[in-house]
Amino acid sequence: MGGGGWFYVPKVWSPAGGWWPTPVAWKRNTAVCAFGICVVSSMIFKVSADKERRPIAPYKHIPSQRWCKHAKEDDPSLP
């Protein structure tokens, strides 16, 4: 009686770690991945802000004009 004990687990290899994965240092691996994602995202943001141009001035304020490199040149009405 009782429902404890042994589970049937077929012998299957998978790159994710098997049926019940418990990877060593998963917190560190997660932190490293999050840091890498932040670094890549910030690099993409910087390149995008440097290249952003508006040939026609917008009729209302656009939030990206705060950090855009060429905002004052493209829209002379900005303070």
C-alpha atoms as an extended CHARMM CRD file, in Angstrom:
* protein
*
        79  EXT
         1         1  MET       CA              0.0000000000        0.0000000000        0.0000000000  PROA      1               0.0000000000
         2         2  GLY       CA              1.0350000000        3.5410000000       -0.4040000000  PROA      2               0.0000000000
         3         3  GLY       CA              1.9900000000        5.5360000000       -3.4170000000  PROA      3               0.0000000000
         4         4  GLY       CA              5.6340000000        6.1820000000       -2.8250000000  PROA      4               0.0000000000
         5         5  GLY       CA              8.7460000000        4.7520000000       -4.1570000000  PROA      5               0.0000000000
         6         6  TRP       CA              9.7980000000        4.0850000000       -7.6590000000  PROA      6               0.0000000000
         7         7  PHE       CA              8.7760000000        5.7980000000      -10.9080000000  PROA      7               0.0000000000
         8         8  TYR       CA              9.2590000000        4.1340000000      -14.2530000000  PROA      8               0.0000000000
         9         9  VAL       CA             11.6880000000        6.2560000000      -16.1970000000  PROA      9               0.0000000000
        10        10  PRO       CA             12.7230000000        5.1160000000      -19.6380000000  PROA      10              0.0000000000
        11        11  LYS       CA             16.3840000000        5.5820000000      -20.4770000000  PROA      11              0.0000000000
        12        12  VAL       CA             16.1390000000        8.6000000000      -22.7440000000  PROA      12              0.0000000000
        13        13  TRP       CA             18.8170000000       11.2400000000      -23.2490000000  PROA      13              0.0000000000
        14        14  SER       CA             17.7540000000       14.7940000000      -23.8900000000  PROA      14              0.0000000000
        15        15  PRO       CA             19.7290000000       18.0460000000      -24.0770000000  PROA      15              0.0000000000
        16        16  ALA       CA             17.3780000000       19.5690000000      -21.4800000000  PROA      16              0.0000000000
        17        17  GLY       CA             18.5420000000       17.1640000000      -18.7950000000  PROA      17              0.0000000000
        18        18  GLY       CA             16.1870000000       14.2350000000      -18.8980000000  PROA      18              0.0000000000
        19        19  TRP       CA             12.8820000000       13.6330000000      -17.2220000000  PROA      19              0.0000000000
        20        20  TRP       CA             13.4920000000       15.4800000000      -13.9640000000  PROA      20              0.0000000000
        21        21  PRO       CA             16.3560000000       17.8820000000      -14.5900000000  PROA      21              0.0000000000
        22        22  THR       CA             18.0980000000       19.3990000000      -11.6090000000  PROA      22              0.0000000000
        23        23  PRO       CA             21.0520000000       21.1990000000      -13.1430000000  PROA      23              0.0000000000
        24        24  VAL       CA             23.9370000000       22.1730000000      -10.9460000000  PROA      24              0.0000000000
        25        25  ALA       CA             24.3220000000       25.9340000000      -10.4630000000  PROA      25              0.0000000000
        26        26  TRP       CA             21.0260000000       26.8280000000      -12.1310000000  PROA      26              0.0000000000
        27        27  LYS       CA             20.8820000000       30.1500000000      -10.2770000000  PROA      27              0.0000000000
        28        28  ARG       CA             24.3090000000       31.1640000000      -11.5580000000  PROA      28              0.0000000000
        29        29  ASN       CA             23.4370000000       30.0540000000      -15.0960000000  PROA      29              0.0000000000
        30        30  THR       CA             20.2130000000       32.0610000000      -14.9690000000  PROA      30              0.0000000000
        31        31  ALA       CA             22.0820000000       35.1430000000      -13.7140000000  PROA      31              0.0000000000
        32        32  VAL       CA             24.7070000000       34.8200000000      -16.4600000000  PROA      32              0.0000000000
        33        33  CYS       CA             21.9970000000       34.5390000000      -19.1320000000  PROA      33              0.0000000000
        34        34  ALA       CA             20.0750000000       37.5150000000      -17.7230000000  PROA      34              0.0000000000
        35        35  PHE       CA             23.2610000000       39.5960000000      -17.6670000000  PROA      35              0.0000000000
        36        36  GLY       CA             24.0250000000       38.6280000000      -21.2650000000  PROA      36              0.0000000000
        37        37  ILE       CA             20.5200000000       39.5420000000      -22.3800000000  PROA      37              0.0000000000
        38        38  CYS       CA             20.8240000000       42.9430000000      -20.6330000000  PROA      38              0.0000000000
        39        39  VAL       CA             24.1860000000       43.6680000000      -22.2630000000  PROA      39              0.0000000000
        40        40  VAL       CA             22.9800000000       42.7700000000      -25.7520000000  PROA      40              0.0000000000
        41        41  SER       CA             19.7420000000       44.7210000000      -25.2650000000  PROA      41              0.0000000000
        42        42  SER       CA             21.6130000000       47.8260000000      -24.1290000000  PROA      42              0.0000000000
        43        43  MET       CA             23.9630000000       47.6130000000      -27.1120000000  PROA      43              0.0000000000
        44        44  ILE       CA             21.0120000000       47.3400000000      -29.5080000000  PROA      44              0.0000000000
        45        45  PHE       CA             19.3020000000       50.2760000000      -27.7390000000  PROA      45              0.0000000000
        46        46  LYS       CA             22.4120000000       52.4530000000      -28.0720000000  PROA      46              0.0000000000
        47        47  VAL       CA             22.8460000000       51.7130000000      -31.7770000000  PROA      47              0.0000000000
        48        48  SER       CA             19.1470000000       52.3600000000      -32.3820000000  PROA      48              0.0000000000
        49        49  ALA       CA             19.2280000000       55.6890000000      -30.5110000000  PROA      49              0.0000000000
        50        50  ASP       CA             22.3090000000       56.8010000000      -32.4590000000  PROA      50              0.0000000000
        51        51  LYS       CA             20.7650000000       55.9760000000      -35.8390000000  PROA      51              0.0000000000
        52        52  GLU       CA             17.2360000000       57.2620000000      -35.2350000000  PROA      52              0.0000000000
        53        53  ARG       CA             16.3020000000       60.1020000000      -37.5970000000  PROA      53              0.0000000000
        54        54  ARG       CA             12.9900000000       61.8030000000      -38.3350000000  PROA      54              0.0000000000
        55        55  PRO       CA             12.8810000000       63.5190000000      -41.7320000000  PROA      55              0.0000000000
        56        56  ILE       CA              9.4310000000       64.9450000000      -40.9010000000  PROA      56              0.0000000000
        57        57  ALA       CA              8.9560000000       66.5040000000      -37.4840000000  PROA      57              0.0000000000
        58        58  PRO       CA              6.2910000000       64.6750000000      -35.4470000000  PROA      58              0.0000000000
        59        59  TYR       CA              3.1130000000       66.5850000000      -34.5880000000  PROA      59              0.0000000000
        60        60  LYS       CA              3.2270000000       65.4200000000      -30.9670000000  PROA      60              0.0000000000
        61        61  HSD       CA              5.9650000000       64.4710000000      -28.5330000000  PROA      61              0.0000000000
        62        62  ILE       CA              7.4990000000       61.0150000000      -28.9690000000  PROA      62              0.0000000000
        63        63  PRO       CA              9.2190000000       59.4920000000      -25.8930000000  PROA      63              0.0000000000
        64        64  SER       CA             12.2790000000       58.3810000000      -27.8370000000  PROA      64              0.0000000000
        65        65  GLN       CA             13.0790000000       62.0280000000      -28.5830000000  PROA      65              0.0000000000
        66        66  ARG       CA             14.4580000000       62.2860000000      -25.0260000000  PROA      66              0.0000000000
        67        67  TRP       CA             17.4140000000       60.0200000000      -25.7990000000  PROA      67              0.0000000000
        68        68  CYS       CA             17.6430000000       60.3750000000      -29.5810000000  PROA      68              0.0000000000
        69        69  LYS       CA             20.9660000000       61.8340000000      -30.7150000000  PROA      69              0.0000000000
        70        70  HSD       CA             19.5240000000       63.9150000000      -33.5960000000  PROA      70              0.0000000000
        71        71  ALA       CA             16.2390000000       65.0280000000      -32.0080000000  PROA      71              0.0000000000
        72        72  LYS       CA             17.0980000000       68.7490000000      -31.8540000000  PROA      72              0.0000000000
        73        73  GLU       CA             18.2540000000       68.7490000000      -35.4840000000  PROA      73              0.0000000000
        74        74  ASP       CA             15.1750000000       66.8890000000      -36.7220000000  PROA      74              0.0000000000
        75        75  ASP       CA             12.5980000000       68.8040000000      -34.6860000000  PROA      75              0.0000000000
        76        76  PRO       CA             13.5710000000       72.4280000000      -33.9990000000  PROA      76              0.0000000000
        77        77  SER       CA             10.5230000000       73.0060000000      -31.7740000000  PROA      77              0.0000000000
        78        78  LEU       CA             12.0580000000       70.9070000000      -28.9890000000  PROA      78              0.0000000000
        79        79  PRO       CA             13.2850000000       72.8780000000      -25.9550000000  PROA      79              0.0000000000
